[in-house]
Amino acid sequence: MNDFKLKLVLSILSAIVFSFIFILLAFVLPLDKEETFTTKPQNILEEVSRSLK
């Protein structure tokens, strides 16, 4: 196997591995960060602010 074919095969394999890693990270990481603990709004301004989110 000459040098060019070896470089080609290694670059294709590394591209497949890196794309597989990024696809797995896309499924593992959460998309939106919601508040886990919500407190009751104390005034009208807080109610409006939360309703806009």
C-alpha positions as CSV (number, residue, x, y, z in Angstrom):
1,M,0.0,0.0,0.0
2,N,1.6,3.2,-1.0
3,D,1.7,6.4,1.0
4,F,-1.1,8.2,-0.7
5,K,-3.6,5.4,-0.2
6,L,-2.6,5.0,3.5
7,K,-3.2,8.8,4.1
8,L,-6.5,8.6,2.3
9,V,-7.7,5.6,4.4
10,L,-6.6,7.2,7.6
11,S,-8.2,10.5,6.8
12,I,-11.5,8.8,6.0
13,L,-11.4,6.8,9.2
14,S,-10.6,9.8,11.3
15,A,-13.5,11.7,9.7
16,I,-15.9,8.9,10.5
17,V,-14.7,8.7,14.1
18,F,-14.9,12.5,14.7
19,S,-18.4,12.7,13.1
20,F,-19.6,9.8,15.3
21,I,-18.3,11.6,18.4
22,F,-20.1,14.8,17.5
23,I,-23.3,12.9,16.7
24,L,-23.2,11.2,20.1
25,L,-22.5,14.6,21.8
26,A,-25.5,16.0,20.1
27,F,-27.8,13.4,21.7
28,V,-26.1,13.5,25.1
29,L,-26.1,17.3,25.7
30,P,-29.4,19.0,26.5
31,L,-30.8,21.4,24.1
32,D,-32.5,23.9,26.4
33,K,-31.6,24.7,29.9
34,E,-34.8,25.0,31.9
35,E,-34.9,26.2,35.4
36,T,-35.2,23.2,37.8
37,F,-36.4,25.2,40.8
38,T,-39.0,27.8,40.1
39,T,-40.2,30.2,42.8
40,K,-43.5,31.9,42.9
41,P,-43.3,35.4,41.3
42,Q,-43.4,38.1,44.0
43,N,-44.8,40.9,41.8
44,I,-46.3,41.7,38.4
45,L,-42.9,42.4,36.8
46,E,-41.6,39.0,37.6
47,E,-44.8,37.4,36.3
48,V,-44.6,39.2,33.0
49,S,-40.9,38.4,32.7
50,R,-41.5,34.7,33.2
51,S,-44.4,34.6,30.8
52,L,-42.2,36.0,28.0
53,K,-39.7,33.3,28.4
